[in-house]
Amino acid sequence: GQPVVLNFWASWCGPCRIEMPHFEKASLNYKGRAAILGINQAEDSETIATFGQNAHVTYPLLVDEKMAINQEYGVSNLPTTIFVDGKGVIREVFVGTMNQAVLENKIDGLLDE
C-alpha cells in the first residue's frame, strides 16, 4: 500500500556509491511512508553486507547473485532506480545517478497520487 523505490546498484559502481547517501537520507525521511530497497547486481551476500556496514546504509540491501530480479525488471545499466506507486504500478524507470532533490521530488510525487 505504500510506494517502493528499487535502486539497482553494485559496490564496484562509482555512480552508485555517489548516490547511496541520498537513498539513505530518503529512507530515514520517508520511513513508514515509502520503502527504499537496494537491489545488488550479482555480488554475494558477504560483499553486500560489508559494503552496507562501511557505507552506513540502514535500508535493506537485497542479494540478487543470479541477477533474476535485474532481468525481471530489464536492468542493464547501473545505477537504475524504479519508482513503484502504492498500487504496485511502475511509474518511472530512471537510469543514471540521482541527486537528493530529484529523488525526494519523485518520492513526493508518488505520495501525492
All heavy atoms as an XYZ file, in Angstrom:
875
protein
N       0.789     -1.213      0.000
C       0.000      0.000      0.000
C       0.823      1.266      0.000
O       0.275      2.352     -0.073
N       2.150      1.132      0.095
C       2.986      2.337      0.070
C       3.920      2.299     -1.133
O       4.226      1.228     -1.647
C       3.768      2.490      1.364
C       4.837      1.434      1.595
C       5.596      1.655      2.877
O       5.858      2.777      3.256
N       5.974      0.571      3.539
N       4.384      3.457     -1.600
C       5.332      3.486     -2.709
C       6.622      2.750     -2.357
O       7.015      2.677     -1.194
C       5.615      4.979     -2.908
C       4.466      5.680     -2.292
C       4.023      4.804     -1.159
N       7.261      2.206     -3.402
C       8.524      1.494     -3.252
C       9.512      2.053     -4.263
O       9.163      2.269     -5.427
C       8.346     -0.025     -3.484
C       9.674     -0.754     -3.393
C       7.345     -0.604     -2.491
N      10.729      2.285     -3.794
C      11.814      2.734     -4.665
C      12.835      1.614     -4.718
O      13.392      1.223     -3.693
C      12.451      4.038     -4.128
C      13.600      4.481     -5.022
C      11.404      5.142     -3.994
N      13.039      1.066     -5.917
C      14.003     -0.010     -6.127
C      15.252      0.586     -6.757
O      15.209      1.079     -7.886
C      13.427     -1.070     -7.075
C      12.100     -1.716     -6.668
C      11.582     -2.601     -7.787
C      12.260     -2.498     -5.388
N      16.346      0.560     -6.024
C      17.609      1.094     -6.530
C      18.546     -0.065     -6.834
O      18.967     -0.777     -5.940
C      18.225      2.065     -5.523
C      19.556      2.586     -5.995
O      20.594      2.291     -5.407
N      19.549      3.379     -7.049
N      18.855     -0.254     -8.116
C      19.756     -1.314     -8.556
C      21.173     -0.772     -8.553
O      21.444      0.282     -9.154
C      19.350     -1.802     -9.952
C      18.044     -2.536     -9.948
C      16.846     -1.844    -10.001
C      18.004     -3.916     -9.878
C      15.626     -2.519     -9.989
C      16.790     -4.605     -9.867
C      15.601     -3.900     -9.921
N      22.079     -1.501     -7.885
C      23.424     -0.987     -7.630
C      24.425     -2.135     -7.536
O      24.056     -3.299     -7.494
C      23.432     -0.190     -6.316
C      23.244     -1.097     -5.130
C      22.070     -1.664     -4.692
C      24.258     -1.602     -4.265
N      22.303     -2.467     -3.600
C      23.642     -2.456     -3.321
C      25.633     -1.413     -4.183
C      24.354     -3.105     -2.319
C      26.331     -2.078     -3.190
C      25.682     -2.900     -2.271
N      25.707     -1.782     -7.453
C      26.787     -2.726     -7.166
C      27.899     -1.961     -6.451
O      28.064     -0.756     -6.649
C      27.325     -3.366     -8.442
N      28.662     -2.663     -5.626
C      29.713     -1.999     -4.848
C      30.823     -1.444     -5.728
O      31.489     -0.485     -5.364
C      30.300     -2.967     -3.813
O      30.964     -4.036     -4.441
N      31.027     -2.024     -6.910
C      32.075     -1.576     -7.824
C      31.631     -0.404     -8.700
O      32.422      0.152     -9.462
C      32.530     -2.735     -8.724
C      31.402     -3.486     -9.355
C      30.870     -4.667     -8.931
C      30.644     -3.108    -10.510
N      29.830     -5.051     -9.754
C      29.676     -4.108    -10.729
C      30.680     -2.024    -11.383
C      28.758     -4.056    -11.778
C      29.762     -1.977    -12.426
C      28.822     -2.986    -12.614
N      30.376     -0.016     -8.600
C      29.789      1.049     -9.430
C      29.999      2.407     -8.767
O      29.361      2.720     -7.761
C      28.306      0.748     -9.633
S      27.337      2.090    -10.341
N      30.901      3.213     -9.326
C      31.187      4.540     -8.769
C      29.963      5.432     -8.648
O      29.716      6.023     -7.583
N      29.146      5.585     -9.705
C      27.944      6.414     -9.593
C      26.966      5.903     -8.531
O      26.283      6.695     -7.878
C      27.330      6.349    -10.991
C      28.495      6.094    -11.894
C      29.399      5.185    -11.096
N      26.917      4.581     -8.335
C      26.049      4.008     -7.295
C      26.508      4.473     -5.914
O      25.689      4.814     -5.051
C      26.073      2.486     -7.346
S      25.529      1.761     -8.906
N      27.806      4.488     -5.725
C      28.369      4.933     -4.440
C      28.058      6.408     -4.179
O      27.807      6.797     -3.041
C      29.882      4.732     -4.436
C      30.311      3.288     -4.365
C      31.823      3.183     -4.569
N      32.274      1.831     -4.407
C      32.978      1.402     -3.365
N      33.319      2.217     -2.408
N      33.344      0.139     -3.295
N      28.072      7.200     -5.240
C      27.797      8.634     -5.108
C      26.369      8.876     -4.638
O      26.116      9.730     -3.783
C      28.068      9.361     -6.444
C      29.572      9.385     -6.732
C      27.476     10.768     -6.451
C      29.940      9.838     -8.125
N      25.419      8.132     -5.191
C      24.015      8.393     -4.866
C      23.515      7.660     -3.623
O      22.466      7.995     -3.088
C      23.119      8.088     -6.060
C      22.977      6.633     -6.387
C      22.017      6.363     -7.539
O      21.544      7.309     -8.184
O      21.727      5.176     -7.758
N      24.254      6.691     -3.135
C      23.802      5.895     -1.994
C      23.470      6.740     -0.747
O      22.454      6.474     -0.091
C      24.812      4.805     -1.678
C      24.225      3.667     -0.898
S      25.252      2.192     -0.995
C      24.266      1.206     -2.102
N      24.248      7.753     -0.397
C      23.859      8.583      0.755
C      22.506      9.278      0.572
O      21.782      9.506      1.541
C      24.994      9.610      0.860
C      26.165      8.947      0.202
C      25.582      8.119     -0.899
N      22.138      9.586     -0.669
C      20.830     10.198     -0.936
C      19.703      9.211     -0.619
O      18.678      9.584     -0.045
C      20.718     10.662     -2.387
C      21.831     11.559     -2.824
N      22.268     12.638     -2.084
C      22.599     11.537     -3.929
C      23.257     13.236     -2.712
N      23.486     12.583     -3.851
N      19.915      7.947     -0.983
C      18.910      6.926     -0.684
C      18.836      6.658      0.811
O      17.754      6.426      1.345
C      19.198      5.642     -1.470
C      18.854      5.779     -2.924
C      19.814      6.166     -3.844
C      17.563      5.566     -3.367
C      19.503      6.324     -5.183
C      17.235      5.726     -4.712
C      18.213      6.100     -5.614
N      19.971      6.717      1.485
C      19.970      6.546      2.946
C      19.160      7.653      3.608
O      18.310      7.397      4.459
C      21.402      6.522      3.475
C      21.498      6.456      4.989
C      20.892      5.207      5.611
O      20.749      4.173      4.929
O      20.548      5.271      6.802
N      19.419      8.883      3.213
C      18.689     10.018      3.787
C      17.192      9.900      3.491
O      16.357     10.114      4.368
C      19.241     11.336      3.247
C      18.605     12.547      3.862
C      19.262     13.835      3.399
C      18.582     15.038      4.031
N      19.157     16.298      3.533
N      16.853      9.532      2.254
C      15.442      9.380      1.890
C      14.786      8.257      2.689
O      13.630      8.378      3.104
C      15.309      9.117      0.392
N      15.518      7.174      2.932
C      14.934      6.065      3.698
C      14.568      6.507      5.111
O      13.572      6.045      5.666
C      15.883      4.873      3.738
O      16.956      5.077      4.621
N      15.356      7.414      5.671
C      15.056      7.945      7.002
C      13.927      8.974      6.947
O      13.035      8.976      7.796
C      16.319      8.553      7.611
C      17.482      7.576      7.816
C      18.737      8.314      8.265
C      17.109      6.472      8.795
N      13.968      9.856      5.941
C      12.957     10.914      5.806
C      11.560     10.364      5.521
O      10.565     10.951      5.933
C      13.339     11.898      4.708
C      14.518     12.767      5.075
O      14.910     12.850      6.235
N      15.102     13.409      4.079
N      11.479      9.262      4.780
C      10.184      8.725      4.349
C       9.816      7.420      5.057
O       8.896      6.731      4.628
C      10.193      8.508      2.827
C      10.276      9.796      2.054
C      11.504     10.265      1.602
C       9.141     10.550      1.779
C      11.598     11.458      0.896
C       9.221     11.738      1.070
C      10.459     12.189      0.635
O      10.534     13.368     -0.066
N      10.515      7.127      6.140
C      10.282      5.874      6.877
C       8.801      5.745      7.238
O       8.199      6.661      7.791
C      11.133      5.847      8.138
C      11.161      4.505      8.803
C      12.187      4.452      9.915
C      12.349      3.041     10.368
N      13.699      2.569     10.278
N       8.227      4.597      6.899
C       6.822      4.349      7.187
C       5.876      4.855      6.108
O       4.697      4.523      6.123
N       6.391      5.681      5.177
C       5.537      6.217      4.104
C       5.943      5.705      2.733
O       5.127      5.645      1.818
C       5.571      7.750      4.105
C       5.032      8.343      5.396
C       4.981      9.847      5.361
N       6.329     10.395      5.214
C       6.622     11.503      4.521
N       5.671     12.174      3.913
N       7.858     11.940      4.463
N       7.216      5.359      2.574
C       7.740      4.813      1.316
C       8.897      3.888      1.654
O       9.664      4.162      2.574
C       8.200      5.940      0.387
N       9.012      2.801      0.917
C      10.082      1.837      1.158
C      11.199      2.050      0.140
O      10.937      2.196     -1.052
C       9.546      0.421      1.039
N      12.436      2.069      0.627
C      13.619      2.155     -0.221
C      14.311      0.799     -0.138
O      14.620      0.315      0.959
C      14.602      3.244      0.275
C      13.902      4.577      0.518
C      15.800      3.357     -0.661
C      13.468      5.315     -0.690
N      14.564      0.177     -1.292
C      15.239     -1.115     -1.339
C      16.412     -1.029     -2.309
O      16.247     -0.591     -3.447
C      14.284     -2.216     -1.812
C      13.016     -2.427     -0.992
C      12.118     -3.448     -1.673
C      13.357     -2.865      0.416
N      17.573     -1.461     -1.866
C      18.742     -1.529     -2.735
C      18.895     -2.950     -3.235
O      19.050     -3.880     -2.442
N      18.843     -3.135     -4.548
C      18.962     -4.469     -5.128
C      20.320     -4.564     -5.812
O      20.588     -3.881     -6.793
C      17.821     -4.748     -6.114
C      16.489     -4.613     -5.388
C      17.987     -6.134     -6.732
C      15.284     -4.712     -6.265
N      21.144     -5.401     -5.244
C      22.506     -5.535     -5.739
C      22.554     -6.351     -7.022
O      21.735     -7.237     -7.234
C      23.377     -6.198     -4.670
C      24.819     -6.290     -5.086
O      25.231     -7.285     -5.665
N      25.585     -5.250     -4.811
N      23.561     -6.058     -7.829
C      23.717     -6.768     -9.103
C      24.867     -7.767     -9.016
O      26.037     -7.389     -9.097
C      23.958     -5.778    -10.242
C      23.915     -6.437    -11.607
C      24.040     -5.449    -12.733
O      25.088     -4.866    -12.916
N      22.956     -5.268    -13.463
N      24.512     -9.029     -8.787
C      25.405    -10.179     -8.938
C      26.567    -10.277     -7.956
O      27.560    -10.926     -8.245
C      25.935    -10.253    -10.371
N      26.463     -9.668     -6.785
C      27.511     -9.829     -5.774
C      26.981    -10.725     -4.657
O      25.771    -10.850     -4.472
C      27.953     -8.467     -5.237
C      28.631     -7.624     -6.308
C      29.097     -6.286     -5.794
O      28.239     -5.429     -5.498
O      30.312     -6.104     -5.687
N      27.887    -11.319     -3.905
C      27.465    -12.238     -2.849
C      27.047    -11.469     -1.596
O      27.362    -10.294     -1.422
C      28.563    -13.253     -2.534
C      29.828    -12.604     -2.021
O      29.823    -12.115     -0.879
O      30.827    -12.589     -2.766
N      26.344    -12.165     -0.708
C      25.775    -11.531      0.484
C      26.846    -10.958      1.406
O      26.632     -9.917      2.028
C      24.874    -12.507      1.242
O      25.590    -13.658      1.616
N      27.995    -11.602      1.501
C      29.064    -11.087      2.362
C      29.596     -9.748      1.840
O      29.783     -8.805      2.616
C      30.206    -12.096      2.471
C      31.286    -11.660      3.449
C      32.388    -12.704      3.594
O      32.105    -13.905      3.440
O      33.519    -12.297      3.870
N      29.810     -9.647      0.549
C      30.273     -8.392     -0.065
C      29.261     -7.276      0.170
O      29.626     -6.160      0.534
C      30.505     -8.585     -1.583
O      31.500     -9.586     -1.770
C      30.933     -7.296     -2.258
N      27.992     -7.604     -0.010
C      26.919     -6.619      0.161
C      26.837     -6.162      1.614
O      26.750     -4.960      1.892
C      25.579     -7.209     -0.305
C      25.631     -7.492     -1.814
C      24.419     -6.287      0.034
C      24.516     -8.379     -2.315
N      26.865     -7.095      2.546
C      26.771     -6.756      3.969
C      27.953     -5.896      4.410
O      27.772     -4.900      5.117
C      26.690     -8.025      4.811
N      29.147     -6.265      3.987
C      30.337     -5.491      4.352
C      30.264     -4.090      3.774
O      30.539     -3.104      4.465
C      31.619     -6.206      3.859
O      31.680     -7.491      4.470
C      32.862     -5.411      4.205
N      29.878     -3.987      2.515
C      29.749     -2.673      1.888
C      28.705     -1.827      2.619
O      28.937     -0.650      2.907
C      29.371     -2.801      0.405
C      29.207     -1.474     -0.252
C      30.298     -0.804     -0.769
C      27.966     -0.864     -0.331
C      30.169      0.454     -1.355
C      27.814      0.384     -0.909
C      28.917      1.036     -1.422
N      27.551     -2.423      2.915
C      26.483     -1.694      3.602
C      26.922     -1.174      4.959
O      26.615     -0.036      5.327
N      27.655     -1.984      5.708
C      28.151     -1.547      7.018
C      29.146     -0.397      6.863
O      29.065      0.598      7.582
C      28.809     -2.704      7.753
C      27.820     -3.735      8.244
C      28.500     -4.968      8.807
O      29.684     -5.217      8.591
N      27.734     -5.771      9.533
N      30.074     -0.541      5.925
C      31.087      0.500      5.719
C      30.488      1.803      5.208
O      30.999      2.882      5.512
C      32.179      0.013      4.758
C      33.024     -1.087      5.363
O      33.095     -1.256      6.575
N      33.654     -1.866      4.506
N      29.402      1.694      4.441
C      28.748      2.882      3.884
C      27.663      3.424      4.813
O      27.017      4.411      4.496
C      28.152      2.550      2.523
N      27.455      2.769      5.953
C      26.446      3.180      6.944
C      25.036      3.203      6.341
O      24.264      4.121      6.581
C      26.796      4.539      7.559
C      28.176      4.579      8.129
N      28.525      3.912      9.276
C      29.304      5.172      7.675
C      29.810      4.106      9.521
N      30.311      4.856      8.563
N      24.722      2.183      5.571
C      23.405      2.055      4.950
C      22.505      1.267      5.892
O      22.868      0.181      6.341
C      23.522      1.340      3.581
C      22.151      1.039      3.007
C      24.344      2.177      2.619
N      21.327      1.826      6.178
C      20.389      1.159      7.079
C      19.169      0.597      6.355
O      18.450     -0.216      6.921
C      19.919      2.110      8.190
O      19.254      3.231      7.603
C      21.100      2.583      9.031
N      18.915      1.027      5.117
C      17.791      0.461      4.373
C      18.192     -0.915      3.826
O      19.380     -1.230      3.712
C      17.301      1.402      3.263
C      18.319      1.755      2.201
C      18.448      0.987      1.048
C      19.129      2.884      2.337
C      19.372      1.313      0.067
C      20.050      3.222      1.352
C      20.152      2.433      0.218
O      21.061      2.762     -0.754
N      17.223     -1.775      3.512
C      17.538     -3.140      3.079
C      18.349     -3.180      1.778
O      17.988     -2.527      0.800
C      16.163     -3.785      2.866
C      15.222     -2.964      3.675
C      15.770     -1.570      3.653
N      19.432     -3.942      1.790
C      20.231     -4.216      0.600
C      20.005     -5.678      0.253
O      20.386     -6.565      1.013
C      21.716     -3.942      0.862
C      22.078     -2.499      1.203
C      23.571     -2.376      1.495
C      21.663     -1.554      0.072
N      19.376     -5.924     -0.871
C      18.957     -7.268     -1.245
C      19.958     -7.936     -2.173
O      20.563     -7.285     -3.020
C      17.576     -7.209     -1.908
C      16.498     -6.485     -1.087
C      15.201     -6.415     -1.858
C      16.294     -7.143      0.259
N      20.087     -9.232     -2.016
C      21.021    -10.034     -2.801
C      20.319    -10.535     -4.072
O      19.210    -11.067     -3.996
C      21.507    -11.249     -1.969
C      22.453    -12.117     -2.778
C      22.162    -10.778     -0.679
N      20.976    -10.355     -5.210
C      20.482    -10.872     -6.479
C      21.656    -11.480     -7.248
O      21.998    -11.053     -8.339
C      19.811     -9.752     -7.291
C      19.068    -10.267     -8.515
O      18.764    -11.475     -8.578
O      18.794     -9.459     -9.413
N      22.289    -12.499     -6.623
C      23.508    -13.098     -7.171
C      23.328    -13.614     -8.590
O      24.237    -13.505     -9.408
C      23.991    -14.250     -6.282
C      24.750    -13.797     -5.067
C      25.370    -14.970     -4.326
O      26.316    -15.564     -4.871
O      24.894    -15.269     -3.213
N      22.175    -14.170     -8.904
C      21.947    -14.736    -10.237
C      21.275    -13.740    -11.179
O      20.898    -14.095    -12.290
C      21.131    -16.013    -10.120
C      21.885    -17.102     -9.366
C      21.125    -18.387     -9.295
C      21.945    -19.398     -8.509
N      21.243    -20.641     -8.306
N      21.092    -12.517    -10.717
C      20.524    -11.406    -11.498
C      19.093    -11.663    -11.972
O      18.657    -11.096    -12.966
C      21.437    -11.042    -12.658
C      22.732    -10.473    -12.142
S      23.703     -9.453    -13.232
C      22.631     -8.731    -14.391
N      18.340    -12.470    -11.243
C      16.954    -12.761    -11.613
C      16.081    -11.510    -11.521
O      15.260    -11.254    -12.409
C      16.397    -13.870    -10.725
N      16.252    -10.743    -10.450
C      15.444     -9.529    -10.276
C      15.873     -8.477    -11.295
O      15.024     -7.821    -11.906
C      15.555     -8.986     -8.838
C      15.078    -10.034     -7.837
C      14.751     -7.701     -8.674
C      15.416     -9.724     -6.395
N      17.179     -8.332    -11.500
C      17.678     -7.401    -12.508
C      17.077     -7.732    -13.875
O      16.631     -6.843    -14.601
C      19.209     -7.451    -12.583
C      19.881     -6.660    -11.484
O      20.266     -5.521    -11.682
N      20.027     -7.248    -10.307
N      17.049     -9.004    -14.242
C      16.495     -9.418    -15.529
C      14.989     -9.199    -15.580
O      14.454     -8.775    -16.603
C      16.850    -10.873    -15.812
C      18.322    -11.058    -16.108
C      18.733    -12.517    -16.213
O      17.919    -13.420    -16.043
N      20.004    -12.739    -16.495
N      14.314     -9.497    -14.480
C      12.852     -9.318    -14.432
C      12.459     -7.869    -14.730
O      11.466     -7.615    -15.410
C      12.330     -9.746    -13.052
C      10.847     -9.649    -12.890
C      10.085    -10.765    -13.598
O      10.646    -11.843    -13.826
O       8.904    -10.525    -13.918
N      13.253     -6.923    -14.217
C      12.961     -5.502    -14.425
C      13.708     -4.914    -15.627
O      13.607     -3.721    -15.885
C      13.291     -4.708    -13.158
C      12.245     -4.870    -12.089
C      12.383     -5.823    -11.089
C      11.104     -4.080    -12.085
C      11.424     -5.992    -10.104
C      10.131     -4.233    -11.118
C      10.299     -5.189    -10.132
O       9.338     -5.351     -9.169
N      14.453     -5.727    -16.356
C      15.146     -5.259    -17.550
C      16.281     -4.294    -17.272
O      16.577     -3.420    -18.087
N      16.941     -4.448    -16.129
C      18.028     -3.550    -15.753
C      19.312     -3.987    -16.451
O      19.762     -5.113    -16.290
C      18.234     -3.527    -14.218
C      19.455     -2.721    -13.841
C      16.986     -2.988    -13.540
N      19.892     -3.070    -17.224
C      21.151     -3.376    -17.910
C      22.244     -2.371    -17.582
O      23.412     -2.630    -17.852
C      20.927     -3.449    -19.422
O      20.405     -2.233    -19.906
N      21.881     -1.225    -17.016
C      22.862     -0.197    -16.634
C      22.709      0.145    -15.164
O      21.604      0.127    -14.629
C      22.654      1.078    -17.465
C      22.909      0.856    -18.935
O      23.963      0.385    -19.310
N      21.933      1.196    -19.759
N      23.812      0.480    -14.540
C      23.805      0.887    -13.131
C      24.308      2.316    -13.010
O      25.186      2.707    -13.768
C      24.702     -0.031    -12.300
C      24.286     -1.479    -12.195
C      25.281     -2.254    -11.351
C      22.890     -1.631    -11.631
N      23.754      3.059    -12.079
C      22.578      2.725    -11.284
C      21.293      2.893    -12.088
O      21.226      3.706    -13.002
C      22.626      3.734    -10.140
C      23.342      4.920    -10.705
C      24.317      4.369    -11.718
N      20.298      2.113    -11.721
C      18.939      2.256    -12.252
C      18.005      2.278    -11.055
O      18.143      1.473    -10.140
C      18.565      1.090    -13.188
O      19.386      1.144    -14.353
C      17.109      1.151    -13.605
N      17.044      3.202    -11.081
C      16.079      3.311     -9.991
C      14.678      3.217    -10.573
O      14.355      3.907    -11.544
C      16.257      4.637     -9.238
O      17.616      4.719     -8.777
C      15.326      4.724     -8.040
N      13.870      2.354     -9.971
C      12.495      2.152    -10.423
C      11.561      2.634     -9.320
O      11.698      2.233     -8.161
C      12.247      0.677    -10.770
C      13.183      0.270    -11.924
C      10.781      0.442    -11.130
C      13.107     -1.180    -12.314
N      10.611      3.483     -9.704
C       9.642      4.051     -8.770
C       8.302      3.363     -8.974
O       7.739      3.385    -10.075
C       9.511      5.563     -9.000
C      10.772      6.308     -8.693
C      11.748      6.486     -9.659
C      10.998      6.810     -7.421
C      12.926      7.165     -9.369
C      12.174      7.484     -7.119
C      13.132      7.663     -8.099
N       7.801      2.737     -7.893
C       6.558      1.968     -7.923
C       5.565      2.650     -6.989
O       5.894      2.942     -5.832
C       6.813      0.515     -7.468
C       5.541     -0.307     -7.547
C       7.925     -0.128     -8.297
N       4.348      2.887     -7.490
C       3.355      3.554     -6.649
C       2.758      2.593     -5.631
O       3.073      1.397     -5.611
C       2.289      4.252     -7.492
C       1.340      3.308     -8.231
O       1.275      2.103     -7.902
O       0.647      3.779     -9.153
N       1.887      3.102     -4.778
C       1.287      2.320     -3.707
C       0.390      1.194     -4.187
O       0.029      0.315     -3.417
N       0.029      1.204     -5.482
C      -0.803      0.146     -6.064
C       0.037     -0.908     -6.781
O      -0.492     -1.834     -7.371
C      -1.818      0.757     -7.020
C      -2.806      1.668     -6.330
C      -3.742      2.309     -7.314
C      -4.660      3.295     -6.582
N      -5.389      4.137     -7.504
N       1.368     -0.729     -6.759
C       2.255     -1.691     -7.398
C       2.528     -1.424     -8.864
O       3.075     -2.282     -9.555
N       2.176     -0.234     -9.341
C       2.382      0.123    -10.736
C       3.714      0.873    -10.878
O       3.970      1.832    -10.146
C       1.227      1.015    -11.262
C       1.483      1.474    -12.693
C      -0.097      0.277    -11.147
N       4.546      0.421    -11.821
C       5.801      1.126    -12.091
C       5.463      2.469    -12.723
O       4.810      2.534    -13.759
C       6.716      0.296    -13.012
C       7.160     -0.986    -12.305
C       7.922      1.127    -13.457
C       7.929     -1.942    -13.193
N       5.913      3.529    -12.091
C       5.637      4.884    -12.573
C       6.788      5.479    -13.362
O       6.589      6.309    -14.228
C       5.281      5.805    -11.409
C       3.976      5.486    -10.776
C       2.867      5.680    -11.768
N       1.585      5.334    -11.204
C       0.473      5.333    -11.902
N       0.494      5.644    -13.176
N      -0.648      5.005    -11.338
N       8.016      5.048    -13.038
C       9.166      5.607    -13.751
C      10.382      4.698    -13.566
O      10.566      4.093    -12.521
C       9.505      7.004    -13.227
C      10.615      7.673    -13.987
C      10.868      9.113    -13.573
O      10.114      9.659    -12.744
O      11.839      9.687    -14.084
N      11.186      4.645    -14.619
C      12.487      3.990    -14.567
C      13.523      5.069    -14.858
O      13.485      5.700    -15.912
C      12.594      2.847    -15.606
C      13.993      2.248    -15.587
C      11.532      1.787    -15.344
N      14.399      5.307    -13.908
C      15.418      6.354    -14.018
C      16.778      5.678    -14.102
O      17.173      4.967    -13.186
C      15.346      7.279    -12.798
C      16.228      8.482    -12.859
C      15.729      9.708    -13.255
C      17.574      8.392    -12.527
C      16.551     10.822    -13.310
C      18.395      9.497    -12.575
C      17.885     10.718    -12.973
N      17.486      5.908    -15.201
C      18.815      5.334    -15.386
C      19.841      6.436    -15.179
O      19.748      7.501    -15.799
C      18.963      4.721    -16.797
C      20.370      4.161    -16.990
C      17.915      3.635    -17.022
N      20.809      6.185    -14.301
C      21.855      7.166    -14.024
C      21.828      7.619    -12.581
O      20.986      7.205    -11.784
N      22.789      8.481    -12.268
C      22.946      8.977    -10.902
C      21.869      9.999    -10.575
O      21.581     10.884    -11.374
C      24.335      9.617    -10.735
O      25.312      8.699    -11.209
C      24.618      9.962     -9.286
N      21.313      9.896     -9.389
C      20.248     10.786     -8.945
C      20.716     11.608     -7.740
O      21.356     11.068     -6.847
C      19.043      9.925     -8.553
C      17.798     10.726     -8.336
S      16.354      9.665     -8.099
C      16.519      8.501     -9.431
N      20.370     12.900     -7.738
C      20.715     13.716     -6.575
C      19.550     13.716     -5.573
O      18.467     13.212     -5.863
C      21.136     15.132     -6.984
C      20.010     15.954     -7.569
O      18.851     15.837     -7.188
N      20.341     16.812     -8.523
N      19.793     14.276     -4.407
C      18.810     14.255     -3.318
C      17.501     14.931     -3.712
O      16.419     14.399     -3.469
C      19.395     14.938     -2.075
C      18.588     14.716     -0.826
C      18.755     13.305     -0.296
O      19.870     12.845     -0.159
N      17.676     12.627     -0.011
N      17.583     16.103     -4.340
C      16.377     16.860     -4.685
C      15.503     16.092     -5.673
O      14.275     16.025     -5.518
C      16.749     18.223     -5.246
N      16.114     15.501     -6.691
C      15.349     14.746     -7.686
C      14.710     13.516     -7.035
O      13.532     13.228     -7.249
C      16.248     14.350     -8.877
C      15.541     13.370     -9.801
C      16.696     15.587     -9.644
N      15.470     12.800     -6.225
C      14.950     11.620     -5.549
C      13.736     11.973     -4.689
O      12.684     11.326     -4.782
C      16.049     10.977     -4.693
C      15.637      9.774     -3.841
C      15.070      8.650     -4.705
C      16.818      9.293     -3.008
N      13.870     12.986     -3.871
C      12.766     13.368     -2.985
C      11.569     13.885     -3.778
O      10.417     13.620     -3.406
C      13.248     14.378     -1.948
C      14.198     13.732     -0.956
C      14.654     14.664      0.152
O      14.144     15.801      0.250
O      15.514     14.229      0.947
N      11.805     14.587     -4.856
C      10.729     15.074     -5.712
C       9.929     13.906     -6.285
O       8.702     13.932     -6.316
C      11.289     15.958     -6.829
C      10.222     16.615     -7.646
O       9.047     16.584     -7.335
N      10.629     17.228     -8.743
N      10.634     12.877     -6.729
C       9.972     11.710     -7.304
C       9.182     10.930     -6.227
O       8.082     10.467     -6.495
C      10.971     10.833     -8.016
C      11.546     11.518     -9.269
C      12.503     10.646    -10.003
C      13.086     11.353    -11.212
N      12.087     11.797    -12.182
N       9.745     10.803     -5.043
C       9.022     10.120     -3.962
C       7.799     10.937     -3.553
O       6.718     10.387     -3.360
C       9.952      9.857     -2.752
C      11.060      8.880     -3.141
C       9.147      9.307     -1.571
C      12.144      8.706     -2.094
N       7.955     12.246     -3.442
C       6.811     13.102     -3.109
C       5.695     12.944     -4.137
O       4.509     12.917     -3.788
C       7.238     14.573     -3.031
C       8.050     14.892     -1.790
O       7.990     14.122     -0.812
O       8.759     15.919     -1.806
N       6.078     12.822     -5.415
C       5.086     12.616     -6.468
C       4.323     11.318     -6.288
O       3.102     11.269     -6.505
N       4.999     10.273     -5.859
C       4.331      9.010     -5.600
C       3.387      9.118     -4.406
O       2.295      8.540     -4.401
C       5.349      7.897     -5.333
C       6.217      7.446     -6.497
C       7.283      6.467     -6.005
C       5.389      6.824     -7.602
N       3.795      9.868     -3.398
C       2.959     10.022     -2.194
C       1.734     10.881     -2.463
O       0.704     10.723     -1.797
C       3.789     10.625     -1.064
C       4.864      9.707     -0.484
C       5.769     10.481      0.458
C       4.239      8.519      0.225
N       1.826     11.769     -3.455
C       0.714     12.664     -3.765
C      -0.366     12.004     -4.619
O      -1.452     12.558     -4.795
C       1.214     13.923     -4.501
C       2.000     14.848     -3.585
O       1.857     14.729     -2.352
O       2.756     15.689     -4.106
N      -0.078     10.813     -5.152
C      -1.053     10.129     -6.028
C      -2.257      9.647     -5.249
O      -2.205      9.285     -4.125
C      -0.395      8.948     -6.746
C       0.592      9.394     -7.778
C       1.165      8.227     -8.564
O       0.868      7.060     -8.273
O       1.925      8.503     -9.496
